[in-house]
Amino acid sequence: MQPGEHSTLSSPTESFENIYLDLSKQPGKCKLAESGLGWKPSGGGDTFTLDKSNVGAAQWSRAAKGYELKILPRTGGVIQLDGFQQEDFERSSKAFKLWYGVNLENREHALRGWNWGKADFGKAELSFNVQNRPAFEIPYSEISNTNLAGRNEVAVEFSLPADGTPNGPNGQPGSNKNRGKKAGAGKDELVEMRFYIPGTAVKKDQADADEKSVDGEEIEEQNAANLFYETLMDKAEIGEVAGDTFATFPDILHLTPRGRFDIDMYENSLRLRGKTYDYKIQYQSIKKFFLLPKNDDTHTLITVGLDPPLRQGQTRYPFLVMQLKLDDEYNLDLNMTDELLQTRYKDKLQAHYEEPIHLVMTKVFRGLSGKKIIMPSNDFTSNHNHNGIKCSIKANEGLLYCLDKSFMFVPKPATYVQIDNISVITMSRVGGAVSASRTFDITMSLKGGGEHQFSNINREEQKPLEAFFKAKNIRFKNEMAEDTSTLLAAALDNDELMESSDEEVSGAHRGSADEDEESVDEDFQAESESDVAEEYDSEHESSGSDATMDDADDDEEKERPKKKSKLDK
């Protein structure tokens, strides 16, 4: 078009068929008019419209289904229209120029396939450029979280659909308030990407200020990965998108994932802020909330079940396990207006709390999320009047809790078993005669296949467990009902073998060693007996959480001198 010429359009609207809005699964019809643009799905549904005054910029480039028209609204976000043909560029360009006063920029993407380049933070998206051409772009609205995965590595996590429904034109496309909307476009999706960023860098605003200054002060540099992380946190509004913080619980010890995190509770989500990792968790992703007192009468465990699970690199955490002290008092004033408290959270939350921290956290969580709090069943108490049973999953020690409708093992690996899914529970002994008399194992066989085994349970917990199984109508079988005489005989045989071997050793010729044998043995045995007894007793008194196992060990210690006296005779 020569200077001075005026471009004209043949019709008051320009229509395009088979256009996909924001990676939608079904195509639709796109119309460009003087008042704005619109898109309507071919199979019926809600129509999306955008006023001409909200069109900030537009780009044309190759895409998955042909050519893509990308619109950057003035209010923020990104709108993608895919499925255009190459010949549609001229009509679209004229429409945007005449009706919206925007030049349609024709962008060519980098096709070299290089995995190194330069990150450019735009107004609405992060662009990864190779040789000054974009290789790919990530809208900020699709980023749910970012973490420093290492000194020079930044992990970027992408949003999942907020409500689990397929993508559609509802809501405001590209808006941060509708994160993860585009993620519902397909069955397979990218959920995490990592950037390796070496070296140091200077903030852009600081560099500009230093260039203008004449003082010649030194420019403060920082790790480039940290700068990338901070910039992305700011651009993607991570942590701020949920609104004002209603409540904060600082420095909470987490057993899974391990570390200390500050917990910020918002209207629809909570955020865990640690030294290295930050996590944002929607309340609707929380499926279970357990309040489980520990056996030491000093701590309690708050366990949160997540679906989808929390991700940290390749590791998934389907459960959060927090440990809180029972006697830690906490004062909290909710950061909430009286009007909101009386209208939306009436009879659910209080303006002020002054209670132990585990109760405050539980009440605030229940009020904000509406989730039910699960506690140990009243139908079960252990032999020492505790709620948990000390046991192990393979090499990991923990506590097994009997709940009204399930079993829960914490802290690691946190294991949840519904009673309705259990086919049969088998109680069995493992090991030799002596060890089998002190502990037993239970194996929960599931109806759908598979099993969970909990081992090293104190023998004193057998009757309380059997009573609970009967109360909940759980089918179980006891494989420990062996003939007592068999165990006794095995123990006696073991004693006879030990006695005969000792006699053989004592009758052997060992030279001058026999002369001092008696006196040395007496001194050594007397000293070891007193030392072990004192150390064991003090340990037993100081360890309340290990009471179930310590009592069994104490019984064994009392039986051992009898065997020794028999040998002396």
Wavefront OBJ file of the C-alpha trace (Angstrom):
o trace
v 0.000 0.000 0.000
v 1.491 3.333 -1.120
v 1.591 6.370 1.189
v -1.624 8.345 1.010
v -3.758 5.355 0.007
v -6.670 4.269 2.214
v -7.409 0.608 2.786
v -11.025 -0.471 2.599
v -12.818 -3.646 3.647
v -15.421 -5.280 1.422
v -17.844 -5.943 4.307
v -18.622 -4.559 7.788
v -17.389 -7.844 9.293
v -14.735 -10.418 8.539
v -15.620 -14.066 9.326
v -13.315 -17.068 9.684
v -14.398 -20.706 10.091
v -12.803 -23.581 12.054
v -11.031 -21.350 14.540
v -10.006 -22.658 17.982
v -10.091 -20.308 20.981
v -7.404 -20.794 23.651
v -6.638 -24.402 22.616
v -10.320 -25.366 22.837
v -11.300 -28.900 21.823
v -14.011 -27.817 19.387
v -13.703 -25.252 16.589
v -15.884 -22.232 16.145
v -16.557 -19.160 14.037
v -14.503 -15.995 14.570
v -15.863 -12.583 13.555
v -13.998 -9.282 13.401
v -16.206 -6.184 13.450
v -15.728 -2.475 13.998
v -17.013 -2.724 17.579
v -14.766 -5.649 18.498
v -14.277 -9.355 17.878
v -16.210 -12.472 18.834
v -16.005 -16.270 18.746
v -18.823 -18.807 18.914
v -18.321 -22.616 19.098
v -19.771 -24.592 16.198
v -21.396 -27.179 18.452
v -23.219 -24.547 20.468
v -22.265 -22.877 23.694
v -21.313 -19.528 25.138
v -19.957 -16.836 22.873
v -16.746 -14.967 23.695
v -16.475 -11.276 22.831
v -13.745 -8.661 23.194
v -14.395 -4.937 22.920
v -12.224 -2.918 20.512
v -11.057 -0.665 23.351
v -9.495 -3.684 25.087
v -7.295 -4.733 22.155
v -3.753 -3.763 23.141
v -1.575 -5.649 20.647
v -1.835 -8.489 18.125
v 0.604 -11.017 16.644
v 0.412 -13.427 13.687
v 2.542 -16.589 13.593
v 2.641 -20.245 12.643
v 0.919 -22.566 15.134
v -0.320 -26.118 15.627
v -3.421 -25.905 13.392
v -2.117 -23.511 10.759
v -1.686 -19.881 11.743
v -2.433 -18.254 15.076
v -3.782 -14.815 15.883
v -2.612 -13.857 19.370
v -4.256 -10.882 21.066
v -2.845 -9.142 24.137
v -5.717 -7.306 25.884
v -5.047 -4.072 27.745
v -6.454 -5.635 30.932
v -3.810 -8.375 30.839
v -3.637 -12.000 29.799
v -3.340 -13.649 26.401
v -6.050 -14.682 23.895
v -5.110 -17.291 21.282
v -7.107 -17.898 18.090
v -5.682 -20.838 16.134
v -6.682 -22.384 12.802
v -6.281 -19.509 10.315
v -4.995 -19.970 6.775
v -2.034 -18.086 5.331
v -4.272 -16.048 3.008
v -6.306 -14.800 6.019
v -3.451 -12.558 7.120
v -4.247 -9.685 4.740
v -7.914 -9.421 5.781
v -7.057 -9.700 9.472
v -4.294 -7.124 9.222
v -6.570 -4.573 7.532
v -9.327 -5.135 10.106
v -7.012 -4.623 13.066
v -5.446 -1.541 11.516
v -8.697 0.207 10.520
v -11.061 -0.826 13.308
v -8.766 -1.245 16.319
v -5.794 0.957 15.459
v -3.367 -1.923 16.040
v -0.663 -3.223 13.704
v -0.825 -7.015 13.297
v 2.792 -8.073 13.838
v 3.978 -11.022 11.757
v 6.321 -13.037 14.006
v 8.524 -15.900 12.894
v 9.466 -18.523 15.454
v 12.895 -20.070 15.910
v 12.961 -23.551 14.372
v 16.556 -24.579 15.151
v 15.544 -26.702 18.129
v 18.165 -25.202 20.410
v 17.562 -25.560 24.141
v 19.595 -22.480 25.104
v 18.554 -18.918 24.549
v 17.368 -15.796 26.335
v 14.269 -15.336 28.486
v 12.252 -12.200 27.858
v 9.574 -11.097 30.325
v 6.749 -9.450 28.409
v 3.599 -7.844 29.702
v 1.484 -11.004 29.579
v 3.856 -13.890 28.855
v 7.366 -15.233 29.206
v 9.111 -15.678 25.864
v 12.120 -17.949 25.287
v 14.094 -16.484 22.390
v 16.726 -18.178 20.231
v 18.710 -15.792 18.003
v 16.160 -13.025 18.694
v 13.266 -15.198 17.584
v 10.745 -16.740 20.016
v 11.058 -20.514 20.373
v 8.018 -20.690 22.666
v 5.931 -18.480 24.931
v 4.389 -19.200 28.342
v 1.415 -17.043 29.397
v 1.713 -15.954 33.033
v -1.873 -17.075 33.550
v -0.784 -20.690 32.988
v 1.955 -20.627 35.665
v 0.839 -21.877 39.057
v 4.133 -21.875 40.936
v 7.891 -21.493 40.649
v 10.743 -22.690 42.872
v 14.497 -22.431 43.110
v 15.387 -26.050 42.408
v 19.124 -25.354 42.781
v 21.662 -22.584 42.842
v 21.304 -21.999 39.103
v 18.049 -23.811 38.361
v 14.459 -22.538 38.450
v 11.465 -24.878 38.237
v 8.236 -23.562 36.703
v 5.005 -25.450 37.389
v 1.982 -25.086 35.129
v -1.604 -24.837 36.283
v -4.113 -27.621 36.146
v -7.768 -26.786 35.391
v -9.113 -25.094 38.490
v -12.443 -26.930 38.403
v -11.387 -30.041 36.486
v -13.703 -29.205 33.549
v -12.641 -29.037 29.903
v -11.630 -25.710 28.447
v -14.266 -23.405 27.082
v -14.922 -19.758 26.386
v -16.428 -19.020 29.797
v -14.764 -16.461 32.015
v -12.015 -14.127 30.959
v -9.460 -15.867 28.739
v -5.898 -15.212 29.798
v -6.932 -13.775 33.155
v -4.897 -14.766 36.201
v -8.148 -15.373 38.027
v -8.821 -18.301 35.734
v -5.476 -20.084 35.969
v -5.105 -23.414 34.241
v -8.015 -22.831 31.872
v -5.966 -23.833 28.833
v -4.592 -26.936 30.564
v -7.907 -28.694 30.060
v -7.470 -28.670 26.306
v -5.944 -32.146 26.058
v -5.350 -35.389 27.893
v -1.585 -34.940 27.937
v -0.077 -31.722 29.153
v 3.213 -30.258 30.267
v 3.190 -29.795 34.045
v 6.725 -28.595 34.797
v 9.689 -26.994 33.032
v 13.144 -26.175 34.403
v 15.498 -23.397 33.354
v 19.236 -23.479 33.997
v 20.427 -19.890 34.478
v 24.143 -19.418 35.244
v 26.033 -16.274 36.156
v 24.930 -13.005 37.730
v 22.609 -10.240 36.567
v 21.287 -6.809 37.505
v 17.674 -5.761 37.745
v 16.569 -3.787 34.711
v 15.201 -0.844 36.694
v 18.361 -0.728 38.829
v 20.602 -0.860 35.753
v 18.654 1.996 34.141
v 18.941 4.059 37.302
v 22.704 3.439 37.513
v 23.200 4.472 33.908
v 21.526 7.808 34.583
v 23.406 8.424 37.840
v 26.674 10.311 37.753
v 27.987 9.264 41.154
v 29.696 6.205 39.759
v 28.467 3.898 42.518
v 29.002 0.177 42.064
v 26.139 -1.795 40.551
v 24.813 -4.464 42.908
v 24.661 -7.797 41.104
v 22.819 -10.924 42.210
v 22.495 -14.516 41.135
v 20.787 -14.634 37.738
v 18.578 -17.564 38.762
v 17.368 -15.635 41.822
v 16.568 -12.607 39.691
v 14.662 -14.781 37.194
v 12.734 -16.401 40.065
v 11.817 -13.079 41.701
v 10.777 -11.528 38.403
v 8.587 -14.481 37.501
v 6.979 -14.456 40.955
v 6.106 -10.802 40.433
v 4.925 -11.097 36.834
v 2.816 -14.228 37.381
v 1.409 -12.811 40.642
v 2.106 -16.082 42.430
v 0.841 -15.896 45.986
v -0.977 -12.603 45.403
v -3.633 -13.912 43.054
v -5.567 -15.456 45.944
v -6.198 -12.039 47.483
v -5.481 -10.897 51.000
v -4.083 -13.310 53.568
v -6.731 -14.180 56.148
v -4.366 -15.967 58.546
v -0.654 -16.800 58.816
v 1.028 -19.564 60.842
v 4.821 -19.055 60.919
v 7.604 -21.660 61.051
v 5.500 -24.842 61.085
v 7.532 -28.066 61.187
v 6.663 -30.424 58.323
v 7.715 -34.063 58.436
v 6.545 -34.577 54.833
v 7.942 -32.819 52.847
v 10.734 -32.268 55.342
v 11.364 -28.689 56.462
v 9.812 -25.631 58.069
v 7.224 -23.592 56.194
v 5.154 -20.495 56.841
v 1.486 -21.159 56.079
v -0.597 -18.358 54.541
v -4.326 -19.049 54.309
v -6.370 -17.253 51.641
v -9.983 -17.357 50.592
v -9.658 -20.297 48.191
v -6.149 -21.618 48.783
v -3.222 -21.863 51.153
v 0.446 -21.254 50.505
v 3.498 -22.930 52.033
v 6.531 -20.634 52.039
v 9.893 -22.220 52.781
v 13.505 -21.168 52.344
v 13.829 -23.037 49.044
v 10.362 -24.081 47.914
v 6.977 -22.363 47.780
v 3.752 -24.275 47.225
v 0.236 -23.083 46.502
v -2.558 -25.526 47.284
v -6.203 -25.048 46.380
v -8.686 -26.045 49.082
v -10.554 -28.133 46.529
v -7.379 -30.211 46.051
v -7.510 -31.204 49.739
v -9.443 -34.443 50.126
v -8.688 -35.406 53.743
v -7.710 -33.544 56.915
v -6.563 -35.584 59.936
v -5.831 -34.471 63.499
v -3.776 -37.281 65.079
v -2.334 -37.023 68.637
v 1.098 -38.615 69.072
v 1.829 -41.168 71.777
v 4.252 -38.867 73.600
v 1.367 -36.662 74.859
v 3.459 -33.660 73.761
v 2.880 -33.354 70.001
v 0.041 -33.770 67.559
v 0.175 -34.471 63.825
v -1.918 -32.609 61.263
v -2.071 -34.669 58.070
v -3.525 -33.288 54.827
v -4.405 -35.563 51.893
v -3.950 -33.984 48.441
v -5.251 -34.906 44.987
v -3.430 -34.073 42.777
v -0.390 -34.578 45.018
v 2.227 -31.949 45.734
v 5.213 -32.151 43.364
v 8.835 -31.414 44.169
v 10.848 -32.317 41.100
v 10.257 -36.005 40.433
v 8.901 -36.616 43.946
v 5.187 -36.587 44.666
v 3.678 -35.954 48.087
v 0.048 -37.133 48.352
v 0.077 -36.203 52.062
v 1.401 -33.262 54.076
v 2.383 -34.183 57.636
v 2.884 -31.350 60.153
v 4.000 -31.733 63.769
v 2.820 -29.217 66.387
v 3.324 -28.962 70.138
v 0.201 -29.350 72.230
v 1.148 -26.644 74.729
v 2.054 -23.907 72.187
v -0.514 -21.139 72.646
v -1.260 -18.973 69.605
v -3.084 -15.644 69.350
v -4.656 -14.892 65.988
v -6.782 -12.008 64.720
v -8.271 -12.852 61.337
v -7.434 -10.356 58.587
v -11.066 -10.129 57.515
v -13.714 -7.424 57.523
v -16.602 -7.768 59.959
v -19.042 -7.708 57.049
v -17.353 -10.659 55.333
v -17.081 -12.523 58.627
v -20.785 -12.091 59.385
v -22.079 -12.808 55.890
v -19.961 -15.559 54.397
v -18.284 -17.119 57.430
v -20.953 -16.696 60.087
v -20.820 -19.527 62.660
v -17.726 -20.866 60.842
v -14.971 -18.499 61.956
v -14.244 -16.189 64.861
v -12.577 -12.805 64.719
v -10.075 -13.756 67.444
v -8.488 -17.044 68.564
v -6.414 -17.712 71.660
v -5.851 -21.462 71.922
v -3.164 -24.095 71.276
v -1.863 -23.645 67.746
v -3.081 -27.017 66.473
v -6.681 -26.140 67.449
v -6.465 -22.658 65.914
v -5.107 -24.042 62.642
v -7.760 -26.764 62.553
v -10.662 -24.357 63.178
v -9.455 -21.790 60.646
v -8.905 -24.463 58.028
v -12.344 -25.980 58.619
v -13.995 -22.557 58.405
v -12.256 -21.513 55.171
v -12.330 -24.813 53.311
v -15.461 -26.440 54.705
v -13.601 -29.766 54.996
v -14.413 -32.337 57.672
v -11.821 -32.971 60.389
v -11.033 -36.679 60.854
v -9.873 -37.834 64.295
v -9.050 -41.265 65.812
v -11.989 -43.562 66.481
v -13.527 -43.754 69.944
v -13.775 -47.531 69.457
v -10.032 -47.997 69.846
v -7.355 -47.245 72.415
v -4.028 -48.999 72.604
v -2.865 -51.057 75.557
v -1.279 -47.897 77.014
v -4.372 -45.727 76.344
v -2.916 -44.050 73.244
v -4.554 -43.466 69.859
v -1.638 -44.700 67.762
v 0.108 -48.058 67.550
v 3.850 -48.072 67.050
v 4.789 -50.190 64.029
v 6.812 -50.132 60.803
v 6.358 -50.184 57.058
v 9.499 -51.947 55.890
v 12.332 -49.981 57.547
v 10.246 -46.883 58.337
v 8.895 -46.559 61.859
v 5.694 -44.675 62.543
v 2.250 -44.757 64.117
v -0.841 -46.562 62.826
v -4.151 -44.896 63.727
v -7.520 -46.666 63.744
v -10.163 -44.250 62.434
v -13.920 -44.726 62.101
v -13.784 -45.514 58.386
v -10.097 -46.047 57.660
v -6.550 -46.622 58.887
v -3.811 -43.996 58.670
v -0.054 -44.565 59.021
v 2.251 -41.560 59.504
v 4.695 -39.963 59.022
v 6.583 -41.717 56.227
v 5.399 -43.130 53.970
v 1.980 -41.685 54.845
v -0.447 -44.517 54.053
v -4.242 -44.296 53.984
v -6.389 -47.456 53.840
v -10.193 -47.338 53.730
v -11.968 -50.019 55.736
v -14.442 -50.627 52.885
v -11.536 -51.544 50.588
v -10.111 -54.192 52.948
v -10.853 -57.809 52.056
v -9.202 -59.471 55.059
v -6.626 -58.641 57.720
v -4.086 -61.324 58.612
v -2.256 -61.306 61.925
v 0.961 -63.334 61.896
v 4.281 -63.817 63.668
v 7.611 -63.413 61.941
v 11.023 -64.527 63.150
v 12.285 -67.033 65.709
v 10.612 -68.231 68.880
v 11.841 -65.410 71.133
v 11.234 -62.497 68.733
v 7.880 -63.915 67.608
v 6.648 -63.949 71.195
v 7.204 -60.173 71.507
v 5.860 -58.735 68.208
v 3.554 -59.589 65.351
v 2.617 -58.247 61.914
v -0.714 -57.409 60.300
v -1.297 -57.574 56.553
v -4.279 -55.758 55.020
v -5.320 -57.445 51.773
v -7.335 -55.114 49.532
v -10.410 -56.070 47.523
v -8.986 -54.657 44.316
v -5.663 -56.441 44.785
v -2.519 -55.444 46.596
v -1.805 -55.299 50.306
v -0.325 -53.174 53.089
v 1.906 -54.767 55.731
v 2.563 -53.234 59.156
v 5.244 -55.022 61.171
v 6.838 -55.016 64.636
v 3.593 -54.401 66.518
v 3.862 -55.054 70.266
v 2.113 -58.273 71.344
v 0.080 -56.287 73.899
v -1.825 -54.588 71.057
v -3.298 -57.833 69.750
v -6.468 -57.818 71.875
v -7.286 -54.091 71.332
v -6.853 -54.560 67.585
v -9.027 -57.661 67.475
v -11.734 -55.840 69.415
v -11.610 -52.950 66.912
v -11.779 -55.324 63.929
v -14.883 -56.958 65.415
v -16.513 -53.587 66.179
v -16.039 -52.483 62.537
v -17.038 -55.891 61.091
v -13.653 -56.345 59.446
v -12.900 -59.935 58.483
v -9.600 -61.044 59.988
v -7.736 -64.253 60.676
v -5.185 -64.969 63.360
v -2.292 -67.097 62.162
v -0.575 -66.708 65.515
v -2.786 -69.350 67.167
v 0.017 -71.881 67.260
v 0.397 -74.496 69.942
v 2.108 -72.808 72.873
v 4.074 -75.938 73.558
v 5.682 -75.628 70.125
v 7.123 -72.254 70.993
v 8.193 -73.471 74.427
v 9.841 -76.522 72.950
v 11.695 -74.372 70.448
v 12.840 -72.118 73.258
v 13.950 -75.107 75.396
v 15.844 -76.619 72.489
v 17.567 -73.310 72.015
v 18.547 -73.245 75.734
v 19.916 -76.819 75.620
v 22.011 -76.034 72.574
v 23.438 -72.962 74.250
v 24.165 -74.925 77.452
v 25.932 -77.771 75.650
v 28.020 -75.403 73.596
v 29.086 -73.538 76.732
v 30.099 -76.830 78.418
v 32.189 -77.819 75.416
v 33.930 -74.500 75.433
v 34.619 -74.622 79.167
v 36.040 -78.167 78.868
v 38.433 -77.292 76.104
v 42.134 -76.737 76.873
v 42.882 -73.053 76.478
v 46.190 -72.804 78.295
v 46.719 -70.082 80.925
v 43.442 -68.388 79.992
v 41.565 -70.893 82.232
v 43.348 -69.710 85.345
v 41.816 -66.212 85.374
v 38.521 -67.109 83.690
v 36.307 -67.185 86.758
v 37.420 -63.891 88.314
v 37.383 -62.017 85.017
v 33.883 -63.282 84.154
v 32.480 -62.311 87.515
v 33.801 -58.774 87.372
v 32.661 -58.267 83.794
v 29.149 -59.686 84.308
v 28.469 -57.766 87.490
v 29.535 -54.493 85.927
v 27.540 -55.027 82.725
v 24.361 -55.951 84.596
v 24.298 -52.795 86.713
v 25.288 -50.498 83.868
v 22.675 -51.832 81.440
v 19.909 -51.727 84.026
v 20.539 -48.108 84.973
v 20.853 -46.926 81.367
v 17.741 -48.805 80.341
v 15.645 -47.486 83.230
v 16.576 -43.873 82.577
v 15.917 -44.283 78.893
v 12.551 -45.806 79.605
v 11.479 -42.926 81.814
v 12.561 -40.216 79.365
v 10.948 -41.707 76.252
v 7.195 -41.583 76.528
v 6.600 -42.199 72.839
v 8.450 -45.516 72.962
v 6.519 -46.890 75.912
v 4.890 -49.747 74.042
v 8.147 -51.203 72.788
v 10.114 -50.446 75.985
v 7.764 -52.421 78.224
v 8.251 -55.516 76.121
v 12.030 -55.097 76.269
v 11.820 -54.654 80.060
v 10.084 -58.023 80.401
v 12.844 -59.699 78.430
v 15.515 -58.118 80.620
v 13.861 -59.609 83.706
v 13.854 -63.108 82.181
v 17.509 -63.170 81.171
v 19.059 -63.545 84.680
v 17.153 -66.851 85.088
v 18.985 -68.338 82.118
v 22.280 -67.075 83.510
v 21.671 -68.594 86.931
v 20.938 -71.927 85.298
v 24.270 -71.874 83.533
v 26.120 -70.984 86.763
v 24.683 -74.031 88.490
l 1 2 3 4 5 6 7 8 9 10 11 12 13 14 15 16 17 18 19 20 21 22 23 24 25 26 27 28 29 30 31 32 33 34 35 36 37 38 39 40 41 42 43 44 45 46 47 48 49 50 51 52 53 54 55 56 57 58 59 60 61 62 63 64 65 66 67 68 69 70 71 72 73 74 75 76 77 78 79 80 81 82 83 84 85 86 87 88 89 90 91 92 93 94 95 96 97 98 99 100 101 102 103 104 105 106 107 108 109 110 111 112 113 114 115 116 117 118 119 120 121 122 123 124 125 126 127 128 129 130 131 132 133 134 135 136 137 138 139 140 141 142 143 144 145 146 147 148 149 150 151 152 153 154 155 156 157 158 159 160 161 162 163 164 165 166 167 168 169 170 171 172 173 174 175 176 177 178 179 180 181 182 183 184 185 186 187 188 189 190 191 192 193 194 195 196 197 198 199 200 201 202 203 204 205 206 207 208 209 210 211 212 213 214 215 216 217 218 219 220 221 222 223 224 225 226 227 228 229 230 231 232 233 234 235 236 237 238 239 240 241 242 243 244 245 246 247 248 249 250 251 252 253 254 255 256 257 258 259 260 261 262 263 264 265 266 267 268 269 270 271 272 273 274 275 276 277 278 279 280 281 282 283 284 285 286 287 288 289 290 291 292 293 294 295 296 297 298 299 300 301 302 303 304 305 306 307 308 309 310 311 312 313 314 315 316 317 318 319 320 321 322 323 324 325 326 327 328 329 330 331 332 333 334 335 336 337 338 339 340 341 342 343 344 345 346 347 348 349 350 351 352 353 354 355 356 357 358 359 360 361 362 363 364 365 366 367 368 369 370 371 372 373 374 375 376 377 378 379 380 381 382 383 384 385 386 387 388 389 390 391 392 393 394 395 396 397 398 399 400 401 402 403 404 405 406 407 408 409 410 411 412 413 414 415 416 417 418 419 420 421 422 423 424 425 426 427 428 429 430 431 432 433 434 435 436 437 438 439 440 441 442 443 444 445 446 447 448 449 450 451 452 453 454 455 456 457 458 459 460 461 462 463 464 465 466 467 468 469 470 471 472 473 474 475 476 477 478 479 480 481 482 483 484 485 486 487 488 489 490 491 492 493 494 495 496 497 498 499 500 501 502 503 504 505 506 507 508 509 510 511 512 513 514 515 516 517 518 519 520 521 522 523 524 525 526 527 528 529 530 531 532 533 534 535 536 537 538 539 540 541 542 543 544 545 546 547 548 549 550 551 552 553 554 555 556 557 558 559 560 561 562 563 564 565 566 567 568 569
